[in-house]
Amino acid sequence: QRFAETEWPWLSRLYSSLASVVNHLVSRLNIAATSDARVQGIIYPLLDHIFQSKDIQESLAEDALGLWRTILASGEDAGRPLVRHLPMLLEIMGRGEQHFLGFSILEAMLILGFKQDVGRQWPKIVEHLFTS
């Protein structure tokens, strides 16, 4: 569902707040949180909504990427649903934003075994290495 331009700033702040709160929860409970179906029913749809927006603001991007990085600390199974957001991660980095979080996420994805998924994005990653 698309929202009116006047609704997006309000929704952006709401998503940012939710991402921050969920990030705190996941950072404290780690795998106990990410393996719980109820928590999964919140974190993955929340990130899906955030990353579907082409107009993601820097503050919202920072909160969403922070949550992504925290989720990756729970392991490969927790990170698998986030692979589909790699193109958006690189788009955010392409705007000159969030290089630290972006490269941190890419490193964690490689460590967790998502080499093929990250490898498909390699030309853009190399480009961001030179521009960061």
N, C-alpha and C positions, 0 to 999 in steps of 0.2 A: 504494500500500500504506500502510495506517495503522499507526502504531507505538504501542506502549503508552506511557502517561504516564511510566513510569519510564525508558523509552528516549529520550524526546525531549530531556532536558537533555544527555545524552551526544551525541546526533546533532547537536544545536544547536551544541555546541562543535566537533564535527568539521566541520560545514558552515562555521562561522565561520573555522576555521583554513584550510580549503580555499579559501574566498573570498579570504582575505588573501594566500595564496601565489599564487593565480592572478592576483589584482590586481597583485601585484608583477611577475609574468611579463609580463602584458599592458602594464603601464605602461612596461616596458623595451623590449619588442619591438614594441609598438603594432600597426600594420596587418599586420606580418609574422606576428604571433600570431593576430590575429582572422581573418585570411584562410586560415589553416591548418585543414584539415578535422579534424585530430586535436585541436587546441586548441578548435575549435568544439564538438567532441564532448564536451568537458569543461565549458566555461563556460556554454553555454545549458542543458544538463540540470541543472547545479548550481543555477543561478538558478531554473529551473523548480521544482525540489524545494523550494528555500527559500521561494519566493513562494506555493507551494501551501498552506503551513501558515497557518492562521488565528491561531496562537499565536506568531507570530514575535517573538522577544525583541529588545529594543532593540539589544543588542550585535551580534546576528546581522543585524538590519536595517541597521545602520551598515556592516558589512562587505559585505553584498550590494549596498547602494546605492553604496558606494564602487567596487565592481567594475563596476556598471552605468555609473557616470559615466566610469570609465577606458575601458570598451569604446566609449563614445560618441566618445571622442577619435579613434578609428580611422575614423569616418565613417558615412555613411548605411547602407551595406550591413551593417556590424557592428551598428548600432542597431536595424535593422528587426525582428529576432526578439524584441526587448525591449518592443516596443509593447504586446504583450498583457499586460504587467505594470503598465501605467499605473494600473488600478483599485487594485491592491495598494499601489502607491506612495502613492496618495492616502489609502488606509486607514491606512497607517503615519503619514502626516502628520496625519491626523484624530485620532490618539491624542496629538497634541502632540509628536511625536518627529521628529527628522531634517528639520526645515524647511530648513536650509541645503542639505543634500544634495538634498532633494526639489526645491527651486526651481532648483538648479543643473542637475539632470537635465531638468527641464521646459524650461529655457532652451535647453539643448543640443538637445533633441528639436525645438524650434521652429526653431533655426538649421539643423538637418540636414534640415528639410523635412517633418516629421511634424505639420504644422499641423492637418490634419483630425483626426488621432488625438488630439492634445492638445486641440483645440477641443471634441471630444465630452465632455471632462472639465471644461470651463470653469467651470460652476457650482460644482463642488467646489473647483477651484483658487482661485476668487475667495473662497470661504468660508475657505479656509486662509490667504489673504492677510490677512484681517481677524483671524484668531485666532492668527497666528504672532507 
